[in-house]
Structures are given as C-alpha cells and as structure tokens.
C-alpha cells in the first residue's frame, strides 16, 4: 500500500502527459486519455523534484512509470507484520457469490462479470445490489443497456426494490462518473462495459479500444475511491468478451456466469481472483423470481426414484472444490448405418466413445454397432474422466437390459485396457454421495480414502469386474 498522505496533499498525475490534478477524474483534461490519472505521493515527488515518479499506488506496469523503481512506496516488512485486513472481503449477502469471490467483495476492487447474452448477468447483479442495499449500503446501477423503467420492473418482479438502490441510465462514461461523484455510492454496478462510450476514444462502443478505455477507467475509479465496481462483460459464443479477453488483465477479479439455454441452472466460476482462489463454483437457479442461489445443488442432478431404470448410473464429479452428485442416462438402439451415430448431452463425446470401445472389445458387450445416446440430468456437465466407470456401467446396463442396483455410485477413470484408474479427492466424493443417501460405491483399487460411516465401498480393478459385480444376474 502507498503511504497515505493527508487528503489535502493528494495529487493525481496523468501517466500519459504528466498533467497534475488535485481531484481524480476519469479522463485527463489535458490530453483526453481515459483512466490515466493515478494518485502519487507528493512528498516523493517533491524529494526528487520530478513529476511522473510513482508513489506506489499499485497497478504496476502502466505507461509513464519512468524510474518507478527508485522510490519504494513502503519499505519491505516481515510477512508477520503485514496487516491481514488490507484486502478485507465484505460479504455481499449472497452466499454462493461470496464463495466464489473468496468471502465477499474487496473494497476498491474491480470485478468483471462475464457471460453470454441472456444468461442472467443483469438479474444476478440486481440481486447483489438488492442484498447490498438491504444491509444499509448505497448502490448505484449504471445501466447503459436498459432504461431505468425496465430495471425497476425487474426489481419489482424479483423483490429488489429498496431505497438504497439507485438507478441511472447512462451510456456515456463521463456522465456515469458524474453520477458516481454526485451519489458517492458504496458499490457501483455497470451494465455493460460494451455499451458504455468513452468520448474521444476511437471506435464504436463495444469495440476493443472503447471497451479497454471504459474498463481501465472503472478500475482506476475503484482504486481511487475505494468503492468496488462490478461490471458486466458480454461474451460471444466463441468465449471471448466482445472486444476480447484482453480486458481481463485490467480488472482484479473475473467471474464467468455460465448456463445452458435449456436448463435453469447457472454456474458462477472464478477465472481470475487477485484476492482469493479461483477453484470455487457458485450455483444458482433462474426462476420466475430472479436468479436464486442454490446452496445444495447435488440433488438437482438426480432423478429421485424408488425404482432403478436401465441405462442410468450415478457418479460424483468435482467442480472446483465442490463435489456434485450427478446422473448419467444412456440408450442404445439398433442402427441401420455402418457408422452408427452417437448423441451426447453434457458429456465428453470422446470419453463416451472410448468407454463404448472398451465395453465392446474387453467385456464383449454388443454396443459397437448401436446408435448410442448419453445425457446428463438437469443440465449438469459431466466431463471428468472420473465419470468413465459410471458411463461404462450405464451403457452395460443398457446393453444387458438390466438396471443397476439402487443407491449405487461409481467412481473411476477407465483406461483402454479396461483397467479402472485412480481418481483424486475420493474421500470428498464419497462423503457427498453418502450425504445424499447412496449406500454403495464402486471405486478404483489402491486409492487412499476414508469410507463414510455406513457406506459399502467395493474396490474394482477393471470395468468388466464392475459390470459383473453390478449386473451379474443378467
Ligand atoms: Zn493526460
């Protein structure tokens, strides 16, 4: 952290033209550059008698940092003396979001919420705004996409009406910053980066130059004011934030909001997090009342049945640090074609094909010439190799027209030799399956794990052995 001088001696220097101001502005009035004004330590400047020497306010690597290494902002200190509250997370009031953020939102941070159009980013942020407002904090939503009337309408529908929640319809960055200045909110939400326009910057709104200017200005705004900014960034089908992913390095945190058009489930993943881990995933569901968090998602990916059905199997996959129980369903039909078709939904087609080949070649099951369908339940993605064993059992169940026992989960990667290979985090997966009432598990041999109380764990070394164990009577 920079040594904070008193408010009176704050000075902001343009990294582009060295113009000095006593107040932070989004755009340098001298050269017109956006987001170029940075706070400098006046004492350091005075001591050296030159402008443009960094006081160490972070954001290293910017242009104009001539000789920035000469004056350390603060002397080095033992790690034990570092104030742990520097990056203090403030809970947003939405547990699943806080989980991904690493405990909450950090003051002065810039967060990019990326996702495909229509996935529900605006709705999610309205929930965040409402939760924040209900805690007694002021929130400003700068909406460049929708009118304030549209946002109010959605707020009514989702129970987000609150006096602390302010709306302004602005697509001009300068006007947006004036709104921030006038209200002095404690959280700023910008929807979206691609529809904000920075005057004087080349290109259309949403273009690379525009999006970069808007993003870097909002990031410095967050840093200078200490107010966190969450900005929406639209991602195209190809997975790039329109005006590409180059803006990711300009922000502190990048979250991806993902979901399938045919499913109401939404997943929030940390892609980058300067203040925490990125291996967490948050679960949400899109309902008529907005985007609601799902604190316990596992049960959603199962068909709760009292009778087993042929062709289905259950496994546990890891999504980040979270174990999730999911169901696989398969069907095999006689095909008229020489190269029978394979239809996969939510599964890795190449892994399913590999498991099919192993079943045909090593276990002698007649599946090679069949048209095969394989799908997950509830829009879940089951792409991990650890789901191979469950995939194999589901397909074997289809081929033998015999259901697997109820209450069984299968965990293990399958190799081309038909061997069942070890998988990571077995203890955690078994615990989650047990919690949801599964009482028997098939696992690879030679794994280190702790079996949950009351769960029967059967170790298998090959897929054929697992098939025989579960479907022996067939
Ligand atoms: Zn300037």
Boltz pocket constraint, residues with backbone or C-beta under 6 A from the ligand:
constraints:
  - pocket:
      binder: B
      contacts: [[A, 14], [A, 15], [A, 16], [A, 17], [A, 18], [A, 19], [A, 28], [A, 29], [A, 30], [A, 31], [A, 32], [A, 33], [A, 36]]
      max_distance: 6.0
